[in-house]
Amino acid sequence: MASLSLISFAAILLVSFSAIYPSSGIHEEILKTICSAGHSGTRCMSILKSDPQTASADLPQLSLISFELAMKQADSNIKSFKEIAATNSTDPQITKRCSPCVGIYKDIKSLVQEAHHKSELKHYADISEIFDASLQLAYKCAALCSVNSIALDQLSQNMISRCETCRSVNKYMVSQSA
C-alpha cells in the first residue's frame, strides 16, 4: 500500500513538474501565430529558429531570445558601419552618409537593452513603443546610407526584421498576459 502511495505521489509530482516546466518548448503553431502579426512571417520564423534555445524556450524566454538576437544584429551593424567609416576613402560620400549609422545603431542597441530589461521584469506592455523607436532609427539609417549597395541595404533590413520579430513576440506576450 505504501509503495502505491509513493508511485501515485511520484506520478503527480512528474505531471506537476511537466506543467510548470514544459520541455517541448513553444509549439510551431504558436510561433506561426506570433510571426503572422509582423511584416514577414517567414523571416520572423527563420530569425527565431536561428537560435537553438528557441526549441526549448517558454514564452518569457522567447521574448529574451528575440531581444538577444536583435542586440547581436545591432552589434554587427555597429562594427560594419565603423569599418565603412574607417576604410571607405575612395568614396567620401559613402563615409559621410553612413557614418551617422554608428551612433544610430548604438541608440538602437540601448533601446533593445532597455526592452530586454523590461522583459526580464515582465513589463511587456511597456516594450512596444521601444521597438517603434528602434524601427524608426533603423529606417533612418537605411535612408541616410542609401548608396545602391546590396550589402548596406541588407544590414538595415536585418535589423528591421529583428526589431519587427521582437515587436511580434512582445505583442503576443501582451495578448497572453491580458
Sequence and secondary structure as in RCSB ss.txt:
>XXXX:A:sequence
MASLSLISFAAILLVSFSAIYPSSGIHEEILKTICSAGHSGTRCMSILKSDPQTASADLPQLSLISFELAMKQAD
SNIKSFKEIAATNSTDPQITKRCSPCVGIYKDIKSLVQEAHHKSELKHYADISEIFDASLQLAYKCAALCSVNSI
ALDQLSQNMISRCETCRSVNKYMVSQSA
>XXXX:A:secstr
 HHHHHHHHHHHHHHHHHHHS SS S HHHHHHHHHTSS HHHHHHHHHTSGGGGG  HHHHHHHHHHHHHHHHH
HHHHHHHHHHHH TT HHHHHHHTHHHHHHHHHHHHHHHHHHHHHTT GGGTHHHHHHHHHHHHHHHHHT SS H
HHHHHHHHHHHHHHHHHHHHHHHHHHH 
